[in-house]
Amino acid sequence: MERSLRAARVATYVYFVLCGTLMGAWVVHIPAIEERVGISHATLGGLLVLLGLGAFIGMQVAGPLTDRLGARLVVPASAVLCGATLVLPGLAHDPWTLAGALLVFGFCNGCLDVSMNAHAVHVEKAYGRPVMSGFHATFSVGGVLAALVGAGAAGAGLNPAAGLAAIGAVGIVIAVVSARALLPAAGNPDSPSAEAAETSAAVEPRGTKGRIWMLAVLALMVMLCEGAANDWSALHLKDVLGASAATAAFAYGTFAAAMTIGRLLADRLVARFGSPAILRYGAATAAVGITLVALGPWIWAAFTGWALFGLGLSGCVPQLFSAAGHADPAAAGANVSRVAGLGYVGMLAGPAVIGWLTHVVALNHAFVLLTLLCAATAAAAGILRTGDARSQARVASDRVRESA
């Protein structure tokens, strides 16, 4: 059992890297596809909404499906579909075909995102200790791989369709090969999570559905902050502080690197201090960081602020996903889909909300909204106490011993 559980954890890492690579492959090919289709930045921005819409729908479909059929089937199937549809944006020849391609690819990516997170919850429960943040860190590694592969493809003179098709084909092979190592469905008596699923009804506190939606709102706020950093960090240094384009580009790199490092460390911190502390002090650190960005007049202060912002946010989303999945192991997929879906809405809305605020205030002052969202998240971190995975595991263990 220990060997199969270790293999399942490795396979989960593989799928997270794969998901990050496939999404990153699309991102690095955006400029070439935009030029091929002949659309403006504004039109592209509208089409990206369809990518998000497709992902949101996919999340809502894949969550309950994962609970019903098991991650061993849904995760690799979603990964294969995601790899197969990656080429579609590269084949688009006008805005309408690109719109359809992004909707379909977004749907498949959303299915993979939720199903692999649901499986990660079962792996974490079987391990009996926090491992979720490490999975999310490897998603970022996938983005780095996509950037390197994309640069190599461009240097080799491959057109977007050929480059995306090659990455997608490799992804399909990896998805199929890794499938056997995934854990069985929760209802399978051989599954490490089967016992947890049987006892979850007795352990789970009342008001689960309301708590899940509160977690979803927190995910929306945190991921709105992430989305804003993705699109506005470089522009802040360039337009507000007057940095060169080359220097400004390092703003997002600083944020992303700090987030990756934070997620690599977060599991050990959660095991020692608990998930509520990670959410509370992480969000508070992010609030300090983005306030420094908003008010600091120096470039070094901005880099420090973006680093603190990324470091603080790094452990927040994994804790929210983990809490949603552990709330009811038998419905982990559906609960994660709600939290991830609303969080994804925040990720998409973040850049737009900050953009709208720039019509009223300066860009750096618009970041004060992110300070308020992080402060509110820190204040609400106590919601994770009622769903702490370790306390639930202890209660379940005590009840099993009492009934024996």
Buried (B, 14 or more C-beta within 10 A) or exposed (E): EEEBBEBBBEBBBBBBBBBBBBBBBBEBBBEBBBEBBEBEEEBBBEBBBBBBBBBBBBBBBBBBBBBEBBBBBBBBBBBBBBBBBBBBBBBBEEBEBBBBBBBBBBBBBBBBBBBBBBBBBBBBBBBEEBBBBBBBBBBBBBBBBBBEBBEEBBEEEBBBBBBBBBBBBBBBEBBBEBBEBBBBBBBBEEBBBBBBBBBBEEBBEEEBEEBBBBBBBBBBBBBBBBBBBBBBBBBBBBBBBEBEEEBBBBBBBBBBBBBBBBBBBBBEBBEEEBBBBBBBBBBBBBBBBBBBBBBBEEBEBBBBBBBBBBBBBBBBBBBBBBBBBBBBBBBBBBBBBBBBBBBBBBBBBBBBBBBEBBEEEEBBBBBBBBBEBBBBBBEBBEBBEBBBBBEBBEBBEEEEEEEE
